[in-house]
Amino acid sequence: MASSGEKKAPTLDFNALVLSFGSSVIVHLGEAPDPTTGQKREQPELAMAQQSIDLLAMLQEKTQGNLTAEEGRFLQNMLFDLRMLFVEVSQRQGAPAPEKKR
C-alpha cells in the first residue's frame, strides 16, 4: 500500500499512450521544454516530429474498429492538432511540409 507521501502512478491506458506520442511531437517541434533538459529546442526536429505523427497514424490504422468511441475521437483529435502544429512550425522555419507517403 502506498504511503500518503508517495505519488500514485498515472493510469496506463490507450489515451496515455497517445498522449505520450503527442507530447514527444510537441517537444520535437520546440513548442514545449524537453523533460530531460528543461529547455526548449532552439531548432525543431521536424523529421523526428513527423516520425512520431506517422507512428500515431499507423496506430490509428491498425486499431481501427478496436477502439472505444472516446479512444477513437481522442486519437483523431490528437492527430489533427499535431498535424496542424507541424505545418505551422514548418512554415515558420521556411521548410516545405513533407508530402504524405502513399
MARBA-3410 file (N, C-alpha, C, O; in Angstrom, 1 decimal):
102
0.9,-1.2,0.0,0.0,0.0,0.0,0.9,1.2,0.0,1.9,1.3,0.7 ~ 0.5,2.2,-0.8,1.3,3.5,-0.9,1.1,4.3,0.3,0.0,4.5,0.8 ~ 2.2,4.9,0.8,2.0,5.8,1.9,1.5,7.2,1.4,1.5,7.4,0.2 ~ 1.0,8.0,2.3,0.4,9.3,1.9,1.4,10.2,1.2,1.0,11.1,0.5 ~ 2.7,10.0,1.4,3.8,10.8,0.8,4.1,10.4,-0.6,4.8,11.1,-1.3
3.7,9.2,-1.0,4.1,8.6,-2.3,3.1,9.1,-3.3,1.9,9.2,-3.1 ~ 3.6,9.4,-4.5,2.7,9.7,-5.6,2.1,8.4,-6.2,2.8,7.4,-6.4 ~ 0.8,8.5,-6.6,0.2,7.4,-7.3,0.6,7.4,-8.7,0.5,8.5,-9.4 ~ 0.9,6.3,-9.3,1.3,6.2,-10.7,0.1,6.5,-11.5,-1.0,6.1,-11.2 ~ 0.3,7.2,-12.6,-0.8,7.5,-13.5,-1.3,6.3,-14.2,-0.6,5.3,-14.4
-2.6,6.4,-14.5,-3.3,5.2,-15.2,-2.6,5.0,-16.6,-2.5,6.0,-17.3 ~ -2.3,3.8,-16.9,-1.8,3.5,-18.2,-2.9,2.9,-19.0,-3.3,1.8,-18.8 ~ -3.3,3.7,-20.0,-4.3,3.2,-20.9,-4.0,3.7,-22.3,-2.9,4.3,-22.6 ~ -4.9,3.5,-23.3,-4.6,3.8,-24.7,-4.4,5.3,-24.8,-3.5,5.8,-25.5 ~ -5.2,6.1,-24.1,-5.1,7.6,-24.2,-3.8,8.0,-23.7,-3.2,9.0,-24.2
-3.2,7.4,-22.6,-1.9,7.7,-22.1,-0.8,7.5,-23.2,0.1,8.3,-23.3 ~ -1.0,6.4,-23.9,0.0,6.1,-25.0,-0.1,7.2,-26.1,1.0,7.7,-26.5 ~ -1.3,7.5,-26.5,-1.4,8.6,-27.5,-0.9,9.9,-27.0,-0.2,10.6,-27.7 ~ -1.2,10.2,-25.7,-0.7,11.5,-25.1,0.9,11.5,-25.1,1.5,12.5,-25.3 ~ 1.5,10.3,-24.8,2.9,10.2,-24.8,3.5,10.6,-26.1,4.5,11.3,-26.2
3.0,10.0,-27.2,3.5,10.3,-28.6,3.2,11.8,-28.9,4.1,12.4,-29.5 ~ 2.1,12.3,-28.5,1.7,13.7,-28.8,2.7,14.6,-28.1,3.2,15.6,-28.6 ~ 3.0,14.3,-26.8,4.0,15.1,-26.1,5.4,15.1,-26.7,6.0,16.1,-26.8 ~ 5.7,13.9,-27.2,7.0,13.8,-27.9,7.1,14.7,-29.2,8.1,15.4,-29.4 ~ 6.0,14.7,-29.9,5.9,15.6,-31.1,6.1,17.1,-30.7,6.8,17.8,-31.3
5.4,17.5,-29.7,5.4,18.9,-29.2,6.8,19.3,-28.8,7.3,20.4,-29.1 ~ 7.5,18.4,-28.1,8.9,18.6,-27.7,9.8,18.7,-28.9,10.6,19.6,-29.0 ~ 9.7,17.8,-29.9,10.5,17.8,-31.1,10.2,19.1,-31.9,11.2,19.5,-32.6 ~ 9.0,19.6,-31.9,8.7,20.8,-32.6,9.2,22.1,-31.9,9.2,23.2,-32.4 ~ 9.7,21.9,-30.7,10.3,23.0,-29.9,9.2,23.9,-29.3,9.4,25.0,-28.9
8.0,23.3,-29.1,6.9,24.0,-28.5,6.7,23.8,-27.0,5.9,24.4,-26.4 ~ 7.5,22.8,-26.5,7.5,22.5,-25.1,8.9,22.2,-24.7,9.7,21.7,-25.5 ~ 9.3,22.4,-23.4,10.6,22.0,-23.0,10.8,20.5,-23.0,9.9,19.7,-22.7 ~ 12.0,20.1,-23.3,12.4,18.7,-23.3,12.5,18.3,-21.8,13.2,19.0,-21.0 ~ 11.8,17.3,-21.4,11.8,16.9,-20.0,13.1,16.5,-19.4,13.3,16.6,-18.2
14.1,16.1,-20.3,15.4,15.8,-19.8,16.3,17.0,-19.5,17.2,16.9,-18.6 ~ 16.1,18.0,-20.2,16.9,19.2,-20.1,16.2,20.4,-19.5,16.8,21.3,-18.9 ~ 14.9,20.4,-19.6,14.1,21.5,-19.1,14.1,22.7,-20.0,13.6,23.8,-19.7 ~ 14.7,22.6,-21.2,14.9,23.6,-22.2,14.1,23.3,-23.5,14.0,22.2,-23.9 ~ 13.6,24.4,-24.1,13.0,24.2,-25.4,14.1,24.1,-26.4,15.2,24.7,-26.3
13.9,23.4,-27.5,14.9,23.2,-28.6,15.0,24.5,-29.3,14.0,25.2,-29.6 ~ 16.2,24.9,-29.7,16.4,26.1,-30.5,15.8,25.9,-31.9,15.2,26.8,-32.4 ~ 16.1,24.8,-32.4,15.6,24.4,-33.8,14.7,23.2,-33.7,15.1,22.2,-33.0 ~ 13.5,23.2,-34.3,12.7,22.0,-34.2,13.3,20.8,-35.0,14.1,21.0,-36.0 ~ 13.1,19.6,-34.5,13.5,18.4,-35.2,12.3,17.9,-36.0,11.6,17.0,-35.5
12.1,18.5,-37.2,10.9,18.2,-38.0,10.8,16.7,-38.3,9.7,16.1,-38.3 ~ 11.9,16.1,-38.7,11.9,14.6,-39.0,11.5,13.8,-37.9,10.7,12.8,-38.1 ~ 11.9,14.1,-36.7,11.5,13.3,-35.5,10.1,13.5,-35.2,9.3,12.6,-34.8 ~ 9.6,14.8,-35.3,8.2,15.1,-35.1,7.3,14.3,-36.1,6.3,13.7,-35.7 ~ 7.7,14.3,-37.4,7.0,13.7,-38.4,6.9,12.2,-38.1,5.9,11.5,-38.4
8.0,11.6,-37.7,8.1,10.2,-37.4,7.1,9.8,-36.3,6.4,8.8,-36.4 ~ 7.0,10.6,-35.3,6.0,10.3,-34.2,4.6,10.5,-34.7,3.7,9.7,-34.3 ~ 4.3,11.5,-35.5,3.0,11.6,-36.1,2.7,10.4,-37.0,1.5,9.9,-36.9 ~ 3.6,10.0,-37.8,3.4,8.8,-38.6,3.1,7.6,-37.8,2.3,6.7,-38.2 ~ 3.8,7.4,-36.6,3.5,6.3,-35.7,2.1,6.3,-35.2,1.4,5.3,-35.1
1.6,7.5,-34.8,0.2,7.7,-34.4,-0.7,7.3,-35.5,-1.8,6.7,-35.2 ~ -0.4,7.8,-36.7,-1.3,7.5,-37.8,-1.4,5.9,-38.1,-2.4,5.4,-38.4 ~ -0.2,5.3,-38.0,-0.2,3.8,-38.1,-1.0,3.2,-37.0,-1.7,2.2,-37.3 ~ -0.8,3.7,-35.8,-1.6,3.1,-34.7,-3.1,3.3,-34.9,-3.9,2.4,-34.7 ~ -3.5,4.4,-35.5,-4.9,4.6,-35.8,-5.4,3.6,-36.9,-6.5,3.0,-36.7
-4.6,3.4,-37.9,-4.9,2.5,-38.9,-5.0,1.0,-38.4,-6.0,0.3,-38.7 ~ -4.1,0.6,-37.6,-4.0,-0.7,-37.1,-5.0,-1.0,-36.0,-5.4,-2.2,-35.8 ~ -5.5,0.0,-35.3,-6.5,-0.3,-34.3,-8.0,0.1,-34.7,-8.9,0.0,-33.9 ~ -8.1,0.4,-36.0,-9.5,0.8,-36.5,-10.5,-0.3,-36.2,-10.2,-1.5,-36.5 ~ -11.6,0.0,-35.6,-12.6,-0.9,-35.2,-12.4,-1.6,-33.9,-13.2,-2.4,-33.4
-11.3,-1.3,-33.2,-11.0,-1.9,-31.9,-10.9,-0.9,-30.8,-10.5,-1.3,-29.7 ~ -11.2,0.3,-31.0,-11.1,1.3,-30.0,-12.5,1.7,-29.6,-13.5,1.6,-30.3 ~ -12.6,2.2,-28.3,-13.9,2.8,-27.9,-14.1,4.1,-28.7,-13.2,4.6,-29.3 ~ -15.3,4.6,-28.7,-15.6,5.8,-29.3,-14.8,7.0,-28.8,-14.2,7.8,-29.5 ~ -14.6,7.0,-27.5,-13.8,8.0,-26.8,-12.3,7.9,-27.3,-11.7,8.9,-27.6
-11.8,6.7,-27.3,-10.4,6.5,-27.7,-10.2,6.9,-29.2,-9.2,7.6,-29.5 ~ -11.1,6.5,-30.0,-11.0,6.9,-31.4,-11.0,8.4,-31.6,-10.3,8.9,-32.4 ~ -11.9,9.1,-30.9,-12.0,10.5,-31.0,-10.7,11.2,-30.5,-10.2,12.1,-31.1 ~ -10.2,10.7,-29.4,-9.0,11.2,-28.8,-7.9,11.1,-29.8,-7.1,12.1,-30.0 ~ -7.7,10.0,-30.4,-6.6,9.8,-31.3,-6.8,10.6,-32.5,-5.8,11.3,-33.0
-8.0,10.7,-33.1,-8.3,11.5,-34.2,-8.0,13.0,-34.0,-7.4,13.7,-34.8 ~ -8.5,13.5,-32.8,-8.2,14.9,-32.5,-6.8,15.2,-32.3,-6.3,16.2,-32.7 ~ -6.1,14.3,-31.6,-4.6,14.4,-31.4,-3.9,14.5,-32.7,-3.0,15.4,-32.9 ~ -4.2,13.6,-33.6,-3.5,13.6,-34.9,-3.8,14.9,-35.7,-2.9,15.5,-36.2 ~ -5.0,15.4,-35.6,-5.4,16.6,-36.3,-4.6,17.8,-35.7,-4.0,18.6,-36.5
-4.6,17.9,-34.4,-3.9,19.0,-33.7,-2.4,19.0,-34.0,-1.8,20.0,-34.3 ~ -1.8,17.8,-33.9,-0.4,17.7,-34.2,0.0,18.0,-35.6,1.0,18.6,-35.9 ~ -0.8,17.5,-36.5,-0.5,17.8,-38.0,-0.6,19.3,-38.2,0.2,19.9,-38.9 ~ -1.6,20.0,-37.6,-1.7,21.4,-37.8,-0.5,22.2,-37.2,0.0,23.1,-37.8 ~ -0.1,21.7,-36.0,1.0,22.3,-35.3,2.3,22.1,-36.2,3.1,23.0,-36.3
2.4,20.9,-36.7,3.6,20.6,-37.6,3.7,21.5,-38.8,4.7,22.1,-39.1 ~ 2.5,21.8,-39.4,2.5,22.7,-40.6,2.9,24.1,-40.1,3.7,24.8,-40.8 ~ 2.3,24.5,-39.0,2.6,25.9,-38.5,4.1,26.1,-38.2,4.7,27.1,-38.6 ~ 4.7,25.1,-37.5,6.1,25.2,-37.2,7.0,25.1,-38.5,7.9,25.8,-38.6 ~ 6.6,24.2,-39.4,7.3,24.1,-40.6,7.3,25.4,-41.4,8.3,25.8,-42.0
6.2,26.0,-41.5,6.1,27.3,-42.2,6.9,28.4,-41.5,7.5,29.2,-42.2 ~ 6.9,28.4,-40.2,7.7,29.4,-39.5,9.2,29.2,-39.8,10.0,30.1,-39.9 ~ 9.6,27.9,-40.0,11.0,27.6,-40.3,11.3,27.7,-41.8,12.5,27.7,-42.2 ~ 10.3,28.0,-42.6,10.5,28.1,-44.0,10.7,26.7,-44.7,11.2,26.7,-45.9 ~ 10.4,25.7,-44.0,10.6,24.3,-44.6,9.3,23.9,-45.2,8.2,24.1,-44.6
9.4,23.3,-46.4,8.1,22.7,-47.0,7.6,21.6,-46.2,8.4,20.7,-45.8 ~ 6.3,21.5,-46.1,5.7,20.3,-45.4,6.0,19.1,-46.2,5.7,19.1,-47.4 ~ 6.4,18.0,-45.6,6.6,16.8,-46.4,5.3,16.2,-47.0,4.3,16.3,-46.4 ~ 5.4,15.6,-48.1,4.3,15.0,-48.8,3.9,13.7,-48.1,4.8,13.0,-47.6 ~ 2.6,13.4,-48.0,2.2,12.2,-47.4,2.6,11.0,-48.2,2.3,11.0,-49.4
3.2,10.0,-47.6,3.5,8.7,-48.3,2.3,8.0,-48.6,1.3,8.0,-47.8 ~ 2.3,7.3,-49.7,1.1,6.6,-50.2,1.4,5.1,-50.3,0.6,4.3,-50.6
END
